[in-house]
């Protein structure tokens, strides 16, 4: 029986983190790792190995380890082993904390009642609440009387109150707030949502605000709490954008008058209801890897150790011949190793004696170039390192480098000649950069030849974006969770990405042509037609119309019969007339397509609404299986569920076929030029690509709404993980659509509100939102129908809106302007900024050079012909060959242009 010498490796690495970790280019996205047979871990053996770790290299002990069967890896230590790689990788594990929210109405005295709202999960919880008064018409939220406001409450404009939840007592895990109800007032109902300040998430009841009625005949939109005897379980709360039926910023003072308080007071009954809630919490862990070269056998010996709790499985493969492709090494393998679909190996790590983590040890042939792996914690959770597989390069023993030296050596300088065996990310990206430069030269040469420049430039820009998409494959997601399907897809060679622009000409300026209450007139399409000429004269090129279909909610976001285009905004004929009108003035029109969910027409035999009528008469196979509210018979959802309506299963062939036919019909029948896609977090971006390829939009943008990163209620400076998730979704569509730049909106919020303008430059000196990474796919905005309008759940800082527009209308990306702001006191300033953008031909790929990013001022120069600054601090563009003149200025902002 042959033996393999190896030095003892079972130790815990405490190296300081080095950001320059070697990462090779990857054609595949598979995971990997290895393990030590269980008989390696006898106490006697472990004692011998751990003793040898502390010894100096001159006095290292050798331990021979022999396998009891020919199917198990056999290793022994050697005193001459050389360390060739050693690194401690920090990893972040996202765990879901489970708990509950409870609501309790309790009578404390004859005419004294208390409403308590609490949570069992620790956090910085805020109750965002308001009231409805008797006699209110069209006002969903209003501020409560002063005597109902608990201590510590803060007024939010004129429509709501925010009150922090407090710990009930020391040692208690519950957080609660109690509101003393004033039944002598004309309050008809309390409305509230729960906000987690640490994550920025909002928790609602079935996708709507909680509502506690205090009088009879309060409209029940499915969100009443404690309104009926036997009121059932509430179900899972949903972290989604808030959408109410009715809301108004005006206080209905008449509803507070004594004449309106004659409404019969509801006979209140005590109740207690609780709902499950979950919250994602990030835990920091590490993975320590050490690789040694055994001179006697030329074997590569690798140790993997981690403090991750529970069972950890390493999904792994090896690389050879410079391909960076995952391959299965030759046997023998460690115990508890299994073959995964002939693609990779899986090895379960051994638990440490003290229970704090696990470890693995394995031996690999010396002719291999490296080891790749990811860690599998459970069926749905995978961990990698900053969006890449863990990679362990095997260098020659003469190169014996540890930690920083090894990783820096792997970053091959572009000035150093490369051998055939040296493969690095820089080689791949250098080729792309060279191609892009050549294409840019082509653009310049066509200009000089006075050819049809616009058409040629468009073709060349398309080629550049294809190359950019390929380069992005290196810059994968930082999100540490993966589905098994995505891993399998990445195991095949990635085909050339076909880019369906969806970005128009690149010079688009988008107008959102409605607000949250535009449906109330019943003739919005006709009213909008009257604005067509004015919007065209302002310089808008694209108009976003509201959802056109029949809908359970009047705003259109709960669609029912997709082919019925008679909505609260107007008839189908009025819609088609509106589209034709805007086409006449040169403006493209986007339809608001709600594809994630659809409201059912009929109940099944269990009384659940999951059967559809109309032209698309789907049954419950069209509904995802993992939403317990609607008992679907489809597959599991490929995204997040929206619990207020049946979530559509886009993996079904008949569903995708019907949706593609519907989108094409909308293009032909109505004349839409593109799409605004609602709640795209609910389904995989690959399905979106399928829909875009079928309908071929001129312009498309998805609403990928996600919470930004907060620590103890303060927004983190680094929001890379947030914008990475949006970029990953765009990449999943193969760039066929852009996405709203929620990252930029959130950072602008905090920067302007707290006078922290340094936030507007990321560590690399680029804009910190999606616009800093993929500007041609970033649709920037400061307000829309959800965040502003009469809802105001994430309203832009008051009085600073023009600073926001000075930023997005001078920067790259495709800016979107909210209808309410256009036709307001801001009209002249917005018009001036629009004129400047068009006059200077700024576009979605314009170049930004940030000149100043300090506490009280942010300044940048765009395309070397527009300079701007926002904030109260001073800035003037640099003197030189440029002749700068002021183009637009207002409160705390100023924009210059070259003459």
C-alpha positions in Angstrom: 0.0 0.0 0.0 1.4 3.3 -1.0 1.4 6.4 1.3 1.3 10.1 0.6 3.4 12.2 3.0 1.8 15.4 4.3 2.6 17.8 7.1 0.0 18.4 9.8 -2.4 21.1 8.7 -5.1 21.1 11.3 -4.7 24.6 12.8 -6.7 27.8 12.9 -5.4 30.5 10.6 -5.5 34.1 12.0 -4.1 36.0 9.0 -5.2 39.5 8.5 -7.5 39.9 5.5 -5.9 40.9 2.3 -8.2 42.4 -0.3 -5.9 41.4 -3.2 -7.0 37.8 -3.3 -6.1 35.9 -6.5 -9.1 35.2 -8.6 -8.7 33.5 -11.9 -11.0 34.0 -14.8 -13.8 31.6 -14.8 -15.8 30.0 -17.6 -17.8 28.1 -15.0 -19.6 29.0 -11.8 -19.4 25.8 -9.8 -18.4 25.4 -6.2 -15.9 23.0 -4.6 -13.8 21.7 -1.6 -12.7 18.6 0.3 -12.6 16.7 3.5 -10.6 14.4 5.7 -11.8 10.8 6.3 -13.3 10.3 9.7 -10.6 7.9 10.8 -8.1 10.8 10.4 -9.7 12.5 13.4 -8.8 10.2 16.3 -7.9 12.0 19.4 -4.4 10.6 19.4 -3.8 11.6 15.8 -5.3 15.1 16.3 -3.0 15.6 19.3 0.0 14.6 17.3 -0.9 16.9 14.4 -1.7 19.9 16.6 1.5 19.5 18.5 3.5 19.6 15.2 1.8 22.8 14.1 3.5 24.9 16.8 6.9 23.4 16.0 9.5 25.3 14.0 10.2 24.1 10.4 13.5 22.6 11.6 11.7 20.4 14.3 8.5 19.5 12.5 7.3 16.0 13.3 6.1 13.6 10.6 2.9 11.6 11.1 2.1 8.7 8.8 -1.6 8.3 8.1 -2.7 5.1 6.3 -6.1 4.4 4.9 -7.9 1.2 5.9 -9.3 0.7 2.4 -8.1 1.4 -1.1 -11.1 3.7 -1.7 -9.9 6.3 0.8 -7.3 9.0 0.4 -4.0 8.1 2.2 -1.7 10.9 3.5 1.2 11.3 5.7 3.1 14.3 6.8 6.6 15.3 5.8 9.0 17.6 7.6 10.0 19.2 4.3 6.6 20.4 3.2 6.5 24.0 1.8 3.6 26.4 2.3 2.6 27.7 -1.1 -0.7 29.5 -0.3 -2.2 30.6 3.0 -5.2 32.9 3.3 -8.0 33.7 5.7 -11.2 34.6 3.6 -13.9 36.5 5.4 -17.4 35.4 4.5 -20.8 36.8 5.4 -23.6 34.4 6.2 -27.2 35.6 6.0 -29.5 34.0 8.5 -33.2 34.4 8.8 -34.4 35.3 12.2 -38.0 34.0 12.8 -40.4 35.7 15.1 -43.8 37.4 15.2 -45.5 40.7 15.1 -48.6 41.0 17.4 -51.4 43.5 17.6 -53.5 43.7 20.8 -56.6 45.9 21.6 -57.3 46.0 25.3 -59.8 47.8 27.5 -58.1 49.3 30.6 -61.0 51.3 32.0 -64.6 51.9 31.1 -63.9 54.3 28.3 -60.2 53.8 28.0 -58.6 51.5 25.5 -55.1 50.7 24.4 -53.7 49.4 21.1 -50.3 47.7 21.4 -48.1 46.6 18.5 -45.0 44.6 19.2 -42.3 42.4 17.7 -40.4 39.4 19.2 -37.3 39.9 16.9 -34.6 42.3 18.3 -34.0 45.4 16.2 -34.6 49.1 15.8 -38.4 49.0 15.1 -40.4 52.1 14.2 -44.2 52.2 14.1 -45.2 54.4 11.1 -48.8 55.2 11.7 -51.7 57.5 11.1 -55.5 57.6 11.4 -58.6 58.0 9.3 -61.3 60.3 10.5 -65.1 59.8 10.2 -66.3 61.5 7.0 -62.9 61.4 5.3 -63.3 61.2 1.5 -60.1 60.2 -0.3 -57.7 60.6 2.6 -56.4 57.3 3.9 -53.8 58.7 6.4 -53.9 61.7 8.7 -52.2 62.7 11.9 -53.8 61.6 15.1 -54.9 63.9 18.0 -52.0 65.1 20.2 -53.3 63.1 23.2 -53.0 59.8 21.3 -49.3 60.2 20.5 -47.0 58.2 22.7 -43.8 59.9 24.1 -41.0 60.0 21.6 -43.3 60.2 18.6 -42.1 62.3 15.6 -44.5 63.9 13.1 -43.9 63.0 9.5 -45.1 66.0 7.4 -48.8 66.3 7.9 -49.9 62.7 7.3 -48.2 60.3 9.7 -46.4 59.7 13.0 -43.4 57.6 13.7 -43.0 56.1 17.2 -40.1 53.8 18.2 -40.9 50.4 19.8 -39.2 49.9 23.2 -38.1 46.9 25.1 -40.7 45.9 27.6 -38.2 45.2 30.3 -34.6 44.1 30.8 -34.1 40.5 29.8 -37.4 40.6 27.8 -37.1 39.8 24.1 -40.3 41.7 23.1 -40.4 45.3 21.7 -43.6 47.1 22.0 -45.4 50.5 21.6 -48.8 51.3 23.2 -51.2 53.9 21.9 -54.0 55.3 24.2 -57.1 55.6 22.1 -59.3 58.7 22.4 -62.8 57.4 21.7 -64.2 60.9 22.2 -62.5 62.0 19.0 -63.8 61.3 15.5 -61.1 58.7 14.7 -62.5 56.0 12.5 -59.5 53.7 12.2 -55.8 53.4 12.9 -53.5 52.6 9.9 -49.9 51.5 10.4 -46.9 49.6 9.0 -43.8 48.5 10.9 -40.4 49.7 9.8 -37.0 48.1 10.6 -34.5 51.0 10.8 -31.6 48.6 10.7 -32.4 47.2 7.3 -34.8 49.9 5.9 -37.5 47.2 5.4 -41.2 47.8 5.7 -43.5 45.1 7.0 -47.2 45.1 6.0 -50.3 43.0 6.2 -50.8 41.1 3.0 -49.0 43.8 1.0 -51.2 46.5 2.5 -51.2 48.8 5.5 -52.6 47.3 8.8 -55.9 48.9 9.6 -57.7 48.7 13.0 -61.3 49.9 12.7 -62.9 51.9 15.6 -66.3 52.6 14.0 -68.7 50.5 12.0 -68.7 50.4 8.2 -64.9 50.9 7.7 -64.2 49.6 4.2 -62.6 46.2 4.3 -59.9 45.9 1.7 -58.6 42.7 3.2 -56.3 44.4 5.7 -58.6 44.9 8.7 -57.3 43.6 12.0 -59.7 42.4 14.7 -62.7 43.6 12.8 -64.7 40.3 12.9 -65.1 37.4 15.3 -63.1 34.4 14.2 -60.8 36.5 12.1 -58.2 34.0 10.8 -54.5 34.0 10.8 -52.9 36.9 9.0 -50.2 35.0 7.2 -46.7 35.9 6.2 -45.9 39.6 6.1 -44.5 41.0 3.0 -41.5 43.3 2.5 -42.7 45.2 -0.6 -43.3 48.7 -1.7 -46.3 50.2 0.1 -49.4 50.8 -2.0 -52.7 52.0 -0.5 -56.1 52.4 -2.0 -56.6 56.0 -1.0 -54.3 58.7 0.4 -54.1 62.5 0.5 -51.6 65.0 2.0 -54.4 67.3 3.1 -55.8 67.0 6.6 -59.6 66.6 6.4 -60.4 69.1 9.2 -64.1 68.7 8.7 -63.9 65.1 9.7 -62.7 66.2 13.1 -65.7 68.4 13.7 -68.3 67.5 16.2 -70.9 67.3 13.5 -69.1 64.4 11.9 -68.5 62.6 15.1 -72.2 61.6 15.3 -71.2 58.4 13.4 -72.1 55.4 15.5 -69.1 54.2 17.5 -68.2 50.6 16.9 -68.8 48.3 19.8 -65.2 47.5 20.4 -64.1 44.0 21.4 -60.7 43.1 22.8 -58.5 41.0 20.5 -55.0 39.7 20.2 -53.6 38.6 16.8 -50.1 37.6 15.8 -48.4 37.1 12.5 -45.1 35.4 11.6 -42.3 37.6 10.6 -38.7 37.0 9.4 -35.7 39.2 9.2 -32.4 38.6 7.5 -29.4 39.1 9.8 -25.8 39.0 8.6 -23.2 37.0 10.6 -19.5 37.3 9.9 -17.4 34.1 9.6 -14.2 33.1 8.0 -12.7 30.3 5.9 -9.0 29.6 6.4 -7.1 27.8 3.6 -3.5 26.5 3.6 -1.8 24.7 0.7 1.5 22.9 0.9 3.7 21.2 -1.7 5.1 17.9 -0.6 8.6 17.5 -2.2 8.7 13.8 -1.7 5.5 13.0 -3.7 4.9 16.4 -5.5 1.4 16.3 -4.0 -0.5 19.4 -3.2 -1.9 19.2 0.3 -4.8 21.5 1.2 -6.4 22.3 4.5 -9.7 24.0 4.8 -11.0 25.2 8.2 -14.0 27.4 9.0 -15.9 28.6 12.0 -19.3 28.3 10.2 -21.8 26.6 12.4 -23.6 23.4 11.6 -22.9 20.9 8.8 -20.7 22.4 6.0 -20.4 20.7 2.6 -17.7 21.7 0.2 -18.7 21.6 -3.5 -15.4 21.4 -5.4 -13.4 20.7 -8.4 -9.9 21.2 -9.7 -8.3 23.2 -12.5 -5.7 22.1 -15.0 -4.2 23.0 -18.3 -4.8 26.7 -17.7 -8.5 26.3 -18.6 -9.9 27.3 -15.2 -12.7 24.8 -15.9 -14.0 22.7 -13.1 -12.9 19.1 -13.4 -13.1 16.0 -11.2 -9.7 14.8 -10.0 -8.6 11.2 -10.0 -9.4 9.0 -7.0 -9.0 8.4 -4.1 -11.2 11.0 -2.4 -11.8 11.8 1.3 -14.6 9.9 3.1 -18.1 11.4 2.9 -17.4 12.5 -0.7 -20.0 12.1 -3.4 -20.1 12.8 -7.1 -22.5 15.6 -8.2 -23.9 14.9 -11.6 -20.5 14.2 -13.1 -19.7 17.9 -12.7 -18.1 18.3 -9.3 -17.5 16.6 -5.9 -19.1 17.2 -2.6 -17.4 16.5 0.7 -18.8 17.1 4.1 -16.3 18.8 6.5 -15.6 17.2 9.8 -16.8 18.8 13.0 -14.1 20.1 15.5 -13.9 18.5 18.9 -15.1 21.6 20.6 -18.0 22.0 18.2 -16.8 25.5 17.0 -16.7 24.9 13.3 -15.3 22.2 11.0 -12.3 21.3 8.9 -11.1 19.2 6.0 -7.8 17.9 4.7 -7.0 16.4 1.3 -4.3 15.5 -1.1 -4.3 16.4 -4.8 -2.0 15.6 -7.8 1.0 17.9 -8.2 0.2 18.6 -11.9 -3.0 20.5 -11.1 -3.1 24.3 -11.3 -5.6 25.0 -8.6 -8.5 24.1 -6.5 -12.0 25.8 -6.7 -14.8 25.5 -4.2 -17.8 27.0 -2.6 -19.5 26.1 0.6 -23.0 24.6 0.9 -24.7 25.2 4.2 -28.1 23.9 3.2 -30.2 23.3 0.1 -30.7 27.0 -0.4 -27.6 28.6 1.0 -24.2 28.7 -0.7 -21.2 30.8 0.3 -18.5 32.1 -2.0 -15.9 34.9 -1.7 -17.0 38.3 -2.9 -19.0 36.9 -5.8 -16.3 34.5 -6.9 -15.5 30.9 -6.2 -12.8 30.3 -3.6 -9.6 29.7 -5.6 -6.4 28.1 -4.3 -3.6 28.4 -6.8 -0.8 25.8 -6.7 2.5 27.5 -7.2 5.9 25.8 -7.5 7.8 25.1 -4.3 10.5 27.5 -5.3 7.9 30.3 -5.2 6.9 29.5 -1.6 4.8 32.5 -0.9 2.4 33.0 1.9 -0.6 35.3 2.3 -0.1 38.7 0.8 3.0 37.8 -1.3 1.2 34.8 -2.9 -1.9 36.7 -3.7 -0.1 39.7 -5.1 2.1 37.5 -7.2 -1.0 36.0 -8.7 -2.0 39.5 -9.9 0.3 39.3 -13.0 1.4 42.7 -14.2 0.4 43.6 -17.7 4.0 44.6 -18.3 5.4 41.2 -17.4 5.6 38.6 -20.2 3.2 35.7 -19.6 4.0 32.1 -20.1 1.5 29.7 -21.7 0.6 28.4 -18.3 0.0 31.8 -16.7 -3.7 32.6 -16.8 -5.2 35.6 -15.0 -8.2 37.9 -15.1 -6.1 40.7 -16.4 -5.2 38.8 -19.6 -8.9 38.4 -20.3 -9.9 42.0 -19.6 -6.9 43.4 -21.5 -8.2 41.8 -24.6 -11.6 43.3 -24.0 -10.2 46.7 -23.3 -8.1 46.5 -26.5 -11.3 45.6 -28.5 -13.2 48.5 -27.0 -10.4 50.9 -27.8 -10.4 49.7 -31.4 -14.2 50.2 -31.6 -13.8 53.7 -30.2 -11.2 54.5 -32.8 -13.7 53.3 -35.4 -16.3 55.8 -34.1 -13.8 58.6 -34.5 -12.7 57.6 -38.0 -16.3 57.4 -39.2 -16.8 61.0 -37.9 -13.8 62.1 -39.9 -15.1 60.4 -43.0 -18.5 62.1 -42.6 -20.3 58.9 -43.1 -23.7 58.1 -41.6 -22.3 58.6 -38.1 -25.5 58.0 -36.1 -26.2 54.5 -37.5 -22.5 53.5 -37.4 -22.1 54.7 -33.8 -25.2 52.8 -32.7 -23.8 49.6 -34.2 -20.4 50.1 -32.6 -21.9 50.9 -29.2 -23.9 47.7 -29.4 -20.6 45.8 -29.9 -19.0 47.6 -27.0 -21.9 46.7 -24.7 -21.5 43.0 -25.7 -17.9 43.2 -24.7 -18.9 44.9 -21.4 -21.4 42.2 -20.7 -18.6 39.6 -21.2 -16.3 41.6 -18.9 -19.1 41.6 -16.3 -19.0 37.8 -16.1 -15.8 38.3 -14.1 -17.5 40.7 -11.8 -20.1 38.3 -10.5 -22.6 38.7 -7.7 -21.5 39.4 -4.1 -24.7 37.8 -2.9 -23.8 34.6 -0.9 -26.9 32.6 -1.7 -27.4 30.6 -4.9 -29.9 28.2 -6.2 -28.7 24.8 -7.4 -30.2 25.6 -10.8 -27.9 28.6 -11.2 -24.9 26.5 -10.3 -25.8 23.9 -13.0 -26.4 26.6 -15.6 -22.9 28.0 -14.9 -21.3 24.6 -15.4 -21.7 24.9 -19.2 -19.7 27.2 -21.3 -21.3 30.6 -21.3 -22.6 31.5 -24.8 -22.1 34.9 -26.3 -24.5 37.3 -24.8 -27.0 38.8 -27.2 -27.6 42.4 -26.2 -31.1 43.7 -27.0 -30.5 47.3 -26.2 -33.8 48.4 -24.6 -32.0 51.7 -23.9 -33.3 53.6 -26.9 -30.8 56.0 -28.4 -29.0 56.5 -25.2 -30.3 60.1 -25.1 -33.6 59.2 -23.6 -35.3 61.3 -20.9 -38.3 59.6 -19.2 -41.4 61.2 -17.8 -43.6 59.2 -15.4 -47.0 60.3 -16.7 -49.1 59.7 -13.6 -49.2 59.7 -9.8 -50.9 57.5 -7.2 -54.3 59.2 -7.5 -54.4 59.8 -11.3 -57.1 57.2 -11.6 -59.6 59.1 -9.6 -60.8 61.4 -12.4 -61.7 58.4 -14.6 -60.4 60.3 -17.6 -56.6 60.4 -17.1 -55.8 59.5 -20.6 -57.7 62.5 -21.9 -56.1 64.8 -19.4 -52.7 63.5 -20.4 -53.3 64.1 -24.1 -53.6 67.8 -23.3 -50.0 67.8 -21.9 -48.4 66.1 -24.9 -47.2 69.2 -26.7 -45.8 70.8 -23.5 -44.0 67.6 -22.5 -42.5 67.3 -26.0 -41.3 71.0 -25.9 -39.6 70.3 -22.6 -37.4 67.7 -24.2 -38.9 64.4 -23.0 -38.5 61.5 -25.3 -40.3 58.7 -23.4 -43.6 58.6 -21.5 -44.4 56.0 -18.9 -48.2 55.3 -18.7 -49.9 53.6 -15.8 -51.0 49.9 -15.9 -53.8 49.6 -18.5 -55.6 46.4 -17.6 -58.7 45.7 -15.6 -57.5 45.6 -11.9 -58.9 44.8 -8.5 -57.2 47.9 -7.2 -58.0 51.2 -9.0 -54.3 52.1 -9.5 -53.9 49.0 -11.8 -51.3 47.0 -9.9 -53.6 44.1 -9.1 -54.4 43.0 -12.7 -57.2 40.5 -13.5 -58.1 40.2 -17.2 -55.0 41.2 -19.1 -56.9 41.6 -22.3 -59.4 44.0 -20.8 -57.9 47.4 -21.3 -60.8 49.4 -19.9 -59.4 50.8 -16.6 -60.0 53.6 -14.1 -57.6 55.7 -16.3 -60.0 55.5 -19.3 -61.2 53.2 -22.1 -59.0 51.2 -24.5 -59.9 53.7 -27.3 -58.8 56.6 -25.1 -55.6 54.8 -24.4 -54.9 54.2 -28.1 -55.7 57.9 -28.9 -53.3 59.0 -26.2 -50.5 56.8 -27.6 -51.1 58.1 -31.1 -51.0 61.7 -29.8 -47.6 61.3 -28.1 -46.2 59.6 -31.2 -47.2 62.6 -33.2 -45.1 64.8 -31.0 -42.1 62.5 -31.1 -42.5 60.8 -27.7 -42.2 57.0 -27.2 -44.7 55.4 -24.8 -44.0 52.7 -22.2 -46.7 50.3 -20.9 -46.7 49.4 -17.2 -46.7 45.6 -17.3 -47.5 43.7 -14.1 -46.2 40.2 -14.8 -45.4 38.9 -11.4 -48.9 38.3 -10.1 -52.5 38.2 -11.3 -55.8 38.3 -9.4 -58.0 35.2 -10.0 -61.7 35.2 -11.2 -62.8 32.0 -9.4 -62.2 29.9 -6.3 -61.1 26.3 -6.4 -62.8 23.5 -4.5 -61.1 24.6 -1.3 -62.4 28.2 -1.6 -59.0 29.6 -2.6 -58.9 32.2 -5.4 -56.5 30.7 -7.9 -58.5 30.0 -11.1 -58.5 32.6 -13.9 -61.0 33.7 -16.5 -61.0 35.9 -19.6 -58.9 35.1 -22.6 -56.1 33.7 -20.4 -58.1 31.2 -18.5 -55.3 29.6 -16.6 -55.8 27.1 -13.8 -53.8 26.7 -10.6 -50.8 25.2 -12.5 -50.0 28.9 -13.4 -49.6 29.7 -9.7 -46.3 29.1 -7.8 -46.3 26.2 -5.3 -44.5 27.9 -2.4 -47.1 30.7 -1.6 -49.4 29.1 1.0 -52.1 31.7 0.5 -53.0 30.5 -3.0 -52.3 26.7 -3.1 -50.7 26.8 -6.6 -49.7 23.6 -8.4 -46.8 25.1 -10.3 -43.1 25.0 -9.5 -41.5 27.0 -6.7 -41.1 30.7 -7.3 -38.0 31.9 -9.0 -38.0 35.1 -6.9 -39.8 36.8 -4.0 -43.5 36.2 -3.5 -46.0 39.0 -3.4 -48.6 37.8 -1.0 -51.6 39.9 -1.9 -52.3 38.0 -5.1 -51.5 34.7 -6.8 -47.8 34.7 -8.0 -47.5 33.5 -11.6 -45.2 30.6 -12.3 -43.1 31.8 -15.2 -41.4 28.4 -15.5 -44.5 27.0 -17.2 -44.2 26.9 -21.0 -47.9 27.8 -21.5 -47.6 30.9 -19.2 -44.6 32.3 -21.0 -46.2 31.6 -24.4 -49.4 33.5 -23.3 -47.4 36.4 -21.8 -45.3 36.8 -25.0 -48.4 36.8 -27.1 -50.0 39.4 -24.8 -47.0 41.7 -24.9 -46.9 41.5 -28.7 -50.6 42.1 -28.9 -50.2 45.2 -26.7 -47.5 46.5 -29.0 -49.7 46.0 -32.1 -53.1 46.9 -30.7 -52.1 49.9 -28.4 -48.9 51.0 -30.0 -46.6 50.7 -27.0 -42.9 51.2 -27.7 -41.6 49.5 -24.6 -42.2 48.4 -21.0 -41.9 49.4 -17.4 -41.9 46.1 -15.6 -43.4 45.9 -12.1 -42.0 44.0 -9.1 -39.3 42.1 -11.1 -37.9 40.7 -7.9 -40.7 38.2 -8.1 -39.3 36.2 -11.0 -36.0 35.3 -12.7 -34.5 37.8 -15.1 -34.0 35.1 -17.7 -37.7 35.0 -18.2 -37.6 38.8 -18.7 -35.1 38.3 -21.5 -37.4 35.8 -23.2 -40.3 38.4 -23.0 -38.0 41.2 -24.3 -36.7 39.0 -27.2 -40.3 38.3 -28.2 -41.7 41.9 -27.9 -38.5 43.7 -29.0 -39.0 47.0 -27.0 -37.4 50.2 -27.9 -36.9 50.9 -24.2 -37.5 48.8 -21.1 -36.9 49.3 -17.4 -37.6 46.9 -14.4 -38.6 47.8 -10.9 -36.0 45.9 -8.8 -36.8 47.3 -5.4 -34.5 46.2 -2.6 -33.6 47.5 0.9 -30.3 49.3 1.2 -27.7 48.4 3.9 -28.0 50.0 7.3 -26.1 49.5 10.6 -27.9 50.5 13.8 -30.2 52.7 11.8 -27.5 54.6 9.9 -27.1 54.0 6.2 -23.8 52.3 5.4 -21.4 54.2 3.1 -20.6 51.2 1.0 -23.8 50.1 -0.9 -22.0 47.8 -3.3 -24.0 44.8 -2.3 -27.2 46.7 -3.0 -26.3 47.9 -6.5 -24.7 44.5 -7.2 -28.1 42.8 -6.7 -29.7 45.2 -9.2 -26.8 44.7 -11.7 -27.1 41.0 -11.3 -30.8 41.1 -12.2 -30.0 43.2 -15.3 -27.3 40.7 -16.2 -29.7 37.9 -15.8 -31.8 39.6 -18.6 -28.6 39.7 -20.7 -28.9 43.5 -20.6 -32.2 43.4 -22.5 -33.7 45.9 -20.0 -32.5 48.5 -17.6 -33.5 49.0 -13.9 -34.5 51.8 -11.7 -31.4 53.0 -9.8 -32.8 52.6 -6.3 -29.3 52.7 -4.9 -28.7 56.3 -6.2 -32.1 57.4 -4.9 -31.3 56.1 -1.4 -27.8 57.5 -1.2 -29.1 60.9 -2.4 -31.7 60.8 0.3 -29.2 60.5 3.1 -26.5 62.7 1.5 -28.9 65.6 1.1 -30.9 65.1 4.3 -27.8 64.8 6.6 -25.5 67.1 4.7 -23.1 64.2 4.0 -22.2 64.8 0.3 -19.1 62.7 0.6 -21.5 59.7 0.2 -21.8 60.6 -3.5 -18.4 59.2 -4.5 -17.6 55.5 -4.0 -14.2 54.3 -2.9 -13.1 54.3 -6.6 -14.2 57.8 -7.2 -17.2 56.8 -9.2 -21.0 57.5 -8.6 -22.0 55.1 -5.9 -25.2 53.8 -7.5 -25.9 51.5 -10.5 -25.0 54.5 -12.7 -21.4 54.1 -11.5 -21.2 50.5 -12.7 -23.6 50.1 -15.6 -24.8 53.5 -16.6 -26.5 52.5 -19.9 -28.9 50.3 -17.9 -29.5 52.7 -14.9 -32.7 54.6 -14.9 -32.2 57.3 -12.3 -35.0 59.0 -10.4 -35.8 60.8 -7.1 -39.5 60.2 -6.8 -42.4 58.1 -8.2 -46.0 57.1 -7.5 -44.9 54.8 -4.7 -42.4 56.9 -2.9 -43.9 60.4 -3.4 -47.3 61.5 -4.5 -49.9 61.2 -1.7 -48.4 58.1 -0.3 -45.1 59.6 0.8 -43.6 56.5 2.3 -40.1 57.3 1.1 -40.5 60.9 0.1 -37.4 62.8 -1.1 -36.1 65.3 1.5 -38.4 68.3 1.3 -37.0 71.4 -0.3 -34.1 69.5 -1.8 -35.8 68.1 -4.8 -34.0 70.4 -7.2 -30.6 69.3 -5.9 -31.7 65.7 -6.8 -32.7 66.8 -10.3 -29.5 68.8 -10.8 -27.7 65.5 -10.1 -29.7 63.0 -12.2 -30.2 65.4 -15.2 -26.5 66.1 -15.6 -25.2 62.6 -14.9 -25.1 59.5 -17.0 -27.9 57.0 -16.9 -31.4 57.6 -18.2 -33.1 60.2 -15.9 -36.8 59.9 -15.0 -38.8 62.9 -13.9 -42.0 62.6 -11.8 -45.2 64.1 -13.2 -46.0 65.9 -9.9 -42.7 67.8 -10.0 -43.0 68.8 -13.6 -46.3 70.6 -13.0 -45.3 72.3 -9.8 -43.3 75.3 -8.7 -40.2 73.4 -9.9 -41.3 73.6 -13.5 -39.0 76.4 -14.6 -35.9 74.9 -13.0 -36.6 71.4 -14.3 -37.2 72.9 -17.8 -33.9 74.6 -17.7 -32.0 71.4 -16.7 -33.8 69.5 -19.4 -32.8 72.1 -22.0 -29.2 71.9 -20.8 -29.1 68.1 -21.0 -30.4 68.1 -24.6 -28.3 71.2 -25.6 -25.1 69.6 -24.4 -26.1 66.1 -25.7 -25.5 64.4 -22.4 -26.5 60.7 -22.6 -26.7 57.5 -20.6 -23.0 56.7 -21.2 -21.6 60.2 -20.4 -18.3 60.3 -18.5 -18.3 61.7 -15.0 -15.2 63.1 -13.3 -16.0 63.8 -9.6 -14.1 67.0 -8.6 -15.2 67.4 -5.1 -17.0 65.1 -2.6 -17.0 66.6 0.9 -19.2 67.1 3.9 -21.2 70.0 2.4 -20.6 69.9 -1.3 -20.5 67.5 -4.2 -19.1 68.7 -7.6 -18.5 66.9 -10.9 -17.6 67.6 -14.5 -19.5 65.6 -17.1 -18.2 65.0 -20.7 -15.8 67.9 -20.1 -18.6 70.3 -21.1 -20.9 70.5 -18.1 -19.9 71.2 -14.5 -22.3 71.0 -11.5 -22.4 71.3 -7.8 -25.0 70.5 -5.1 -24.8 71.3 -1.4 -24.4 74.5 0.6 -20.6 74.4 0.2 -18.6 76.5 -2.3 -17.4 75.3 -5.7 -16.3 76.9 -9.0 -15.2 74.8 -12.0 -11.4 75.0 -12.6 -10.0 77.8 -14.7 -8.2 76.9 -17.9 -9.0 76.5 -21.5 -12.7 76.1 -20.7 -14.9 79.1 -20.7 -17.5 78.2 -18.1 -20.8 80.1 -17.9 -23.7 79.5 -15.4 -26.6 77.7 -17.1 -28.9 76.9 -14.2 -28.8 77.7 -10.5 -31.1 77.5 -7.5 -31.1 76.7 -3.8 -27.9 74.9 -3.0 -27.2 73.9 -6.6 -25.5 75.4 -9.6 -24.7 74.1 -13.1 -22.2 75.5 -15.7 -21.7 74.8 -19.3 -19.0 75.5 -21.8 -19.7 78.1 -24.4 
